Amino acid sequence: MTYLAADTRYDSMPYRRVGRSGLKLPAISLGLWHNFGDDKPFQTQRAILRRAFDLGVNHFDLANNYGPEAGSAETNFGRHLRDDFAPYRDELIISTKAGYDMWPGPFGEWGSRKYLLASLDQSLQRMGLDYVDIFYSHRPDPETPMEETMGALDRAVRSGKALYAGISSYTPEQTLEAARILKELGTPLLIHQPSYSMLNRWTENGSPNLYEALEQVGAGSIAFSPLAQGMLTDRYLNGIPADSRAAQERFLSESSITDEKLDRVRGLNAIAKGRGQSLAQMAIAWILREQGKGSSVTSALVGASSVRQLEDTLSAVNNLDFSAEELTAIDEFAVESDINLWAQK
């Protein structure tokens, strides 16, 4: 059946400006890191994407290595684009990234010009696109000069294969340097994609911290893993389910879920109940809270394995306000828990 997007798709989702750019993102964006590879039913993927767009999620985030197998999420998304979303391309923000291991040899990962631009060409081919809206350096490269990596992002934009340049998992200092180089090249830094959650608060540390650095250069941010790989849901309140990511050692180890962390999660869950929200909804709302002038997160990047889960998560936008008392109570439990898998070693 031909897909027709809901006429009400822009009625309930808030949209936030990305830094000082002309672009706006939905308060909640959909990431295709999990659940869109070849191990997931195509019809389930379709249902999630259609429902997301109908509810105002017009930003879909990918990377070259998302799957499994690597590249399959982009290939599958390309099919969904052709089948359902081609008429709506100009309403969509589509992003992809390159930086992690993708193919054999010395040019199959990290931040060289060779790798980034070849990867972008491959991503466009898999998705059947002429351009992506945002192209990211997925992680900083400790061996490649920053000038080369940022030069590749500038080239991607100047060639018309990307509209905006972004970075992911860069420190505040690296972010300032990346933005300086891009500005000199004439391609402003649009956005940073860090991991950030109630249990992973590294972005708030330092002087300047990441959000202060982004405010300084006029860039926005989109937080990934805002549910701490599922820890900030009801999945682990009573232990570790056999079918959970932790039990299967998928980006979350069973040993990392200590009694101390579970006590914090239960404390946060009690606060969420008092707000009339699920823990996941409150965790998303907290990500989007006002942190001071110019220091708010632009968008929270979530995943979804079902339409029901997606709808539950998106309901977070129905209550984004926190009292000072609630924030103080949350801070008692929302403490750094050493779960940042993407921290630079």
Backbone torsions as a table, in degrees:
resi	resn	phi	psi	omega
1	MET	NA	133.4	-179.7
2	THR	-63.9	133.3	-179.2
3	TYR	-84.4	129.3	172.4
4	LEU	-120.8	119.1	-177.5
5	ALA	-64.4	147.9	-179.4
6	ALA	-63.7	137.8	178.0
7	ASP	-65.6	-20.9	-176.6
8	THR	-94.3	14.3	-169.6
9	ARG	-63.2	-20.5	-179.5
10	TYR	-108.1	15.8	-173.2
11	ASP	-84.3	-28.2	-171.2
12	SER	-120.5	-17.7	-177.9
13	MET	-85.9	124.7	173.5
14	PRO	-72.2	149.0	176.4
15	TYR	-123.3	140.0	-173.8
16	ARG	-124.5	138.4	178.9
17	ARG	-69.2	139.1	-179.7
18	VAL	-88.1	102.1	-179.2
19	GLY	56.3	-132.7	179.0
20	ARG	-104.0	23.2	-179.9
21	SER	-86.5	179.3	174.4
22	GLY	-90.6	0.9	-175.0
23	LEU	-92.5	144.2	172.6
24	LYS	-122.5	144.7	176.2
25	LEU	-119.0	152.7	173.0
26	PRO	-64.4	150.5	179.5
27	ALA	-57.5	-31.2	175.6
28	ILE	-124.3	126.1	178.8
29	SER	-111.8	159.9	-178.1
30	LEU	-105.3	122.2	176.0
31	GLY	-96.3	142.6	-177.5
32	LEU	-108.1	28.0	179.4
33	TRP	-62.3	-50.4	175.2
34	HIS	-110.1	160.5	168.3
35	ASN	78.8	4.4	178.3
36	PHE	-128.8	15.2	174.0
37	GLY	-87.1	-171.6	-176.5
38	ASP	-75.1	-5.4	178.2
39	ASP	-88.0	-1.0	-179.0
40	LYS	-116.7	140.9	-179.6
41	PRO	-57.8	134.9	-177.3
42	PHE	-62.3	-37.6	-178.8
43	GLN	-68.5	-33.1	175.7
44	THR	-65.9	-43.2	175.7
45	GLN	-57.3	-47.2	-178.2
46	ARG	-58.6	-45.5	-178.3
47	ALA	-62.3	-40.1	179.5
48	ILE	-65.2	-46.9	-178.2
49	LEU	-64.1	-43.6	179.5
50	ARG	-62.0	-46.1	-178.0
51	ARG	-66.9	-37.7	177.9
52	ALA	-59.4	-48.1	-178.7
53	PHE	-65.6	-39.1	178.2
54	ASP	-61.7	-26.9	-179.6
55	LEU	-98.2	12.8	172.2
56	GLY	98.3	1.6	177.6
57	VAL	-82.8	101.8	-178.4
58	ASN	-109.9	12.7	177.1
59	HIS	-118.9	120.6	178.9
60	PHE	-118.7	125.1	-172.3
61	ASP	-111.3	128.5	179.8
62	LEU	-129.8	179.8	169.8
63	ALA	-151.2	161.3	-176.6
64	ASN	-59.9	-31.6	-172.9
65	ASN	-98.7	7.5	179.8
66	TYR	-71.0	139.6	-178.2
67	GLY	-172.4	-133.8	5.2
68	PRO	-83.0	159.6	-15.8
69	GLU	-67.3	162.5	178.9
70	ALA	-53.0	131.2	-178.7
71	GLY	95.0	-17.6	-173.6
72	SER	-70.9	-30.4	177.7
73	ALA	-63.5	-41.5	177.3
74	GLU	-66.1	-41.5	179.2
75	THR	-62.4	-45.7	179.2
76	ASN	-65.7	-40.7	178.3
77	PHE	-63.3	-36.5	176.2
78	GLY	-59.1	-39.0	176.7
79	ARG	-64.8	-43.1	178.4
80	HIS	-63.6	-37.4	176.8
81	LEU	-60.4	-48.6	-178.5
82	ARG	-65.1	-40.6	-174.7
83	ASP	-76.6	-37.8	-168.9
84	ASP	-123.6	-35.1	-166.1
85	PHE	-111.3	2.0	-179.9
86	ALA	-54.8	-41.3	-179.8
87	PRO	-68.0	-14.9	-174.5
88	TYR	-110.3	14.8	-174.0
89	ARG	-55.0	-38.6	-176.6
90	ASP	-75.7	-6.2	173.6
91	GLU	-95.1	-10.3	-172.3
92	LEU	-98.1	145.6	166.3
93	ILE	-109.1	115.8	-179.2
94	ILE	-117.0	125.3	-179.5
95	SER	-122.4	152.3	171.3
96	THR	-144.8	169.3	-172.0
97	LYS	-141.2	161.3	173.9
98	ALA	-146.7	137.7	179.2
99	GLY	169.9	-28.1	179.4
100	TYR	-96.1	170.2	-174.4
101	ASP	-56.7	124.6	-176.5
102	MET	-129.5	-38.6	177.3
103	TRP	-147.1	163.5	-174.4
104	PRO	-65.8	158.0	174.4
105	GLY	97.1	174.8	-173.6
106	PRO	-73.1	-11.0	-177.2
107	PHE	-112.0	26.1	-176.8
108	GLY	-106.4	9.6	177.3
109	GLU	-163.2	-179.7	177.3
110	TRP	72.3	-139.1	-165.3
111	GLY	-131.3	24.2	178.7
112	SER	-72.5	155.8	175.0
113	ARG	-58.9	-41.1	179.8
114	LYS	-55.5	-50.1	-175.7
115	TYR	-71.2	-48.2	-174.0
116	LEU	-61.8	-45.4	-176.5
117	LEU	-74.1	-35.0	174.6
118	ALA	-65.2	-41.0	179.8
119	SER	-63.5	-42.3	178.8
120	LEU	-60.5	-43.1	177.2
121	ASP	-58.9	-42.6	179.9
122	GLN	-66.0	-40.9	179.4
123	SER	-62.6	-44.1	178.4
124	LEU	-61.5	-39.6	179.0
125	GLN	-65.5	-43.3	179.9
126	ARG	-62.9	-38.3	-177.4
127	MET	-88.9	-9.8	-179.2
128	GLY	70.3	35.9	-177.0
129	LEU	-113.9	154.3	172.1
130	ASP	-85.5	-27.0	-178.4
131	TYR	-156.2	157.5	166.6
132	VAL	-107.7	159.0	-179.3
133	ASP	-78.4	-38.8	178.8
134	ILE	-132.6	130.8	174.6
135	PHE	-119.2	126.0	-174.5
136	TYR	-109.0	145.8	156.4
137	SER	-81.0	113.2	-168.2
138	HIS	-70.5	-24.4	176.8
139	ARG	-162.1	152.1	177.8
140	PRO	-69.2	146.5	179.7
141	ASP	-103.8	117.2	-176.7
142	PRO	-70.8	-13.3	-175.5
143	GLU	-110.4	-21.1	179.7
144	THR	-93.3	132.9	178.6
145	PRO	-56.3	139.1	179.5
146	MET	-56.4	-33.8	-179.9
147	GLU	-60.3	-35.8	-179.8
148	GLU	-72.0	-44.7	-179.4
149	THR	-63.7	-47.0	179.2
150	MET	-68.0	-32.5	176.0
151	GLY	-62.7	-34.7	177.3
152	ALA	-67.9	-40.4	176.6
153	LEU	-64.0	-41.6	177.1
154	ASP	-60.6	-42.2	179.6
155	ARG	-64.4	-38.8	179.4
156	ALA	-60.7	-40.7	179.9
157	VAL	-71.9	-45.6	-177.9
158	ARG	-64.8	-27.7	179.2
159	SER	-78.9	-9.1	-178.5
160	GLY	84.6	5.0	-179.1
161	LYS	-86.4	-9.7	173.8
162	ALA	-147.4	147.3	178.2
163	LEU	-91.4	-30.3	-176.6
164	TYR	-139.6	159.0	-180.0
165	ALA	-112.4	139.0	178.2
166	GLY	-138.0	166.0	176.2
167	ILE	-133.0	160.9	-179.3
168	SER	-139.5	137.3	174.9
169	SER	63.7	25.4	173.6
170	TYR	-84.8	143.2	175.4
171	THR	-68.9	166.2	175.6
172	PRO	-55.7	-42.5	-179.5
173	GLU	-65.0	-43.1	177.7
174	GLN	-65.4	-35.3	178.9
175	THR	-63.8	-44.5	178.1
176	LEU	-61.8	-41.1	179.6
177	GLU	-67.6	-43.5	179.0
178	ALA	-60.8	-43.7	-179.2
179	ALA	-65.2	-37.9	179.3
180	ARG	-62.3	-46.6	-178.8
181	ILE	-64.3	-45.6	-179.2
182	LEU	-62.4	-39.8	178.7
183	LYS	-62.0	-42.1	178.8
184	GLU	-64.2	-31.7	178.8
185	LEU	-79.2	-16.6	178.7
186	GLY	97.4	9.9	178.0
187	THR	-121.8	99.9	-176.0
188	PRO	-62.4	149.4	170.8
189	LEU	-72.0	121.7	-178.8
190	LEU	-84.0	-46.0	-163.9
191	ILE	-157.9	152.4	174.2
192	HIS	-120.0	137.8	178.0
193	GLN	-115.2	95.0	177.7
194	PRO	-101.0	158.3	165.8
195	SER	-74.4	139.5	-177.2
196	TYR	-163.2	130.4	176.4
197	SER	-159.6	176.8	176.8
198	MET	-59.3	-24.3	-178.9
199	LEU	-107.2	5.7	-176.7
200	ASN	-143.8	85.5	-167.8
201	ARG	-111.5	29.6	-176.1
202	TRP	-61.3	-27.8	-176.4
203	THR	-67.0	-17.2	-178.6
204	GLU	-89.1	-5.8	-174.2
205	ASN	-94.0	155.6	174.7
206	GLY	96.9	169.0	178.2
207	SER	-139.3	101.0	3.5
208	PRO	-77.8	154.9	169.5
209	ASN	-80.3	178.4	-173.4
210	LEU	-61.1	-42.4	-176.2
211	TYR	-69.6	-34.1	175.5
212	GLU	-67.5	-38.0	176.8
213	ALA	-64.2	-41.5	-179.9
214	LEU	-67.0	-39.7	176.0
215	GLU	-61.9	-38.7	-179.0
216	GLN	-62.1	-38.4	-176.5
217	VAL	-98.7	-2.1	176.3
218	GLY	79.7	26.1	-179.7
219	ALA	-105.8	159.9	177.2
220	GLY	-101.3	-175.4	178.6
221	SER	-144.8	148.7	174.7
222	ILE	-132.3	119.3	-171.5
223	ALA	-88.6	124.4	174.7
224	PHE	-101.3	160.0	-175.2
225	SER	56.0	45.4	-178.9
226	PRO	-69.3	-15.0	177.6
227	LEU	-101.7	15.1	177.1
228	ALA	52.3	50.4	178.8
229	GLN	56.0	32.3	176.0
230	GLY	100.3	-11.1	179.6
231	MET	-63.6	-32.0	-178.5
232	LEU	-92.9	46.4	173.2
233	THR	-135.2	-175.2	178.2
234	ASP	-83.6	5.4	-174.9
235	ARG	-64.0	-35.4	-170.5
236	TYR	-113.4	12.7	-177.5
237	LEU	-63.8	-29.9	-177.1
238	ASN	-119.4	26.5	-179.4
239	GLY	120.8	-166.6	-175.5
240	ILE	-109.2	107.1	178.9
241	PRO	-62.9	149.3	-176.8
242	ALA	-64.4	-28.6	-177.1
243	ASP	-98.0	13.7	-177.2
244	SER	-83.5	165.6	177.3
245	ARG	-61.1	-38.5	-178.8
246	ALA	-63.9	-44.4	-179.5
247	ALA	-64.7	-31.6	-178.9
248	GLN	-94.2	2.5	179.4
249	GLU	57.2	42.8	179.1
250	ARG	-104.1	91.8	178.7
251	PHE	63.1	11.2	176.5
252	LEU	-157.9	118.8	-176.4
253	SER	-93.1	150.7	178.5
254	GLU	-62.0	-35.5	-179.4
255	SER	-68.2	-21.8	-178.9
256	SER	-78.5	-15.4	-178.8
257	ILE	-94.6	85.0	-176.6
258	THR	-85.1	165.0	176.8
259	ASP	-59.7	-37.5	179.2
260	GLU	-61.7	-44.4	179.2
261	LYS	-66.8	-39.8	179.2
262	LEU	-64.8	-34.8	176.2
263	ASP	-63.3	-39.7	177.1
264	ARG	-64.2	-44.1	179.9
265	VAL	-61.4	-41.8	178.9
266	ARG	-65.5	-36.8	176.2
267	GLY	-63.6	-42.1	177.6
268	LEU	-66.2	-37.6	179.1
269	ASN	-61.8	-37.7	178.9
270	ALA	-64.8	-39.1	178.0
271	ILE	-66.1	-41.2	179.0
272	ALA	-60.4	-42.8	178.8
273	LYS	-59.8	-38.8	178.3
274	GLY	-65.6	-24.1	177.4
275	ARG	-89.5	-5.0	-176.5
276	GLY	75.8	27.7	-180.0
277	GLN	-124.8	158.0	166.7
278	SER	-73.7	163.9	177.7
279	LEU	-60.0	-42.4	179.8
280	ALA	-61.8	-42.3	179.3
281	GLN	-63.4	-42.8	179.4
282	MET	-66.5	-38.6	179.4
283	ALA	-60.9	-39.9	177.4
284	ILE	-68.4	-46.1	179.9
285	ALA	-59.9	-39.4	179.7
286	TRP	-63.6	-40.9	176.1
287	ILE	-55.1	-38.0	-173.8
288	LEU	-90.8	6.8	-177.5
289	ARG	-66.5	160.7	174.5
290	GLU	-76.0	122.6	-179.7
291	GLN	-105.2	10.5	-174.1
292	GLY	121.4	160.9	-175.6
293	LYS	-54.1	122.1	176.7
294	GLY	77.1	7.7	-173.0
295	SER	-116.0	16.9	-179.3
296	SER	-86.8	151.7	172.9
297	VAL	-72.9	136.1	-179.3
298	THR	-71.8	-46.0	-175.3
299	SER	-150.5	147.8	173.2
300	ALA	-100.6	129.7	-176.1
301	LEU	-99.9	114.6	-175.6
302	VAL	-118.0	160.6	170.7
303	GLY	-108.6	170.7	177.7
304	ALA	-155.1	134.3	177.7
305	SER	-102.9	-6.4	179.4
306	SER	-156.7	161.9	176.9
307	VAL	-63.8	-40.2	-179.9
308	ARG	-61.1	-44.8	178.5
309	GLN	-63.1	-42.2	178.6
310	LEU	-58.6	-48.9	-178.2
311	GLU	-62.0	-40.6	178.9
312	ASP	-62.1	-44.4	-178.8
313	THR	-65.9	-44.6	-177.5
314	LEU	-65.5	-21.9	177.8
315	SER	-65.1	-9.9	176.8
316	ALA	-57.5	-30.6	-177.0
317	VAL	-68.5	-11.4	179.5
318	ASN	-74.1	-15.4	178.7
319	ASN	-149.7	88.1	-178.1
320	LEU	-102.3	-0.9	-176.3
321	ASP	-93.5	141.5	177.6
322	PHE	-127.1	139.6	171.9
323	SER	-80.4	162.4	177.3
324	ALA	-60.9	-36.2	179.8
325	GLU	-66.1	-39.8	178.6
326	GLU	-65.1	-43.3	-180.0
327	LEU	-63.8	-38.2	177.2
328	THR	-65.0	-42.6	179.0
329	ALA	-65.1	-39.6	179.5
330	ILE	-64.4	-41.3	-177.5
331	ASP	-62.4	-20.5	176.6
332	GLU	-65.6	-31.4	-176.3
333	PHE	-109.7	-27.6	-176.6
334	ALA	-86.1	77.7	-177.8
335	VAL	-119.0	156.6	179.6
336	GLU	-54.7	128.4	-172.9
337	SER	-123.3	15.3	174.9
338	ASP	56.9	49.7	178.9
339	ILE	-120.8	15.4	-180.0
340	ASN	-78.3	95.3	-178.7
341	LEU	-68.3	-14.2	-172.9
342	TRP	-106.7	10.6	178.1
343	ALA	-64.5	141.8	-179.4
344	GLN	-73.8	131.5	-177.3
345	LYS	-86.8	NA	NA
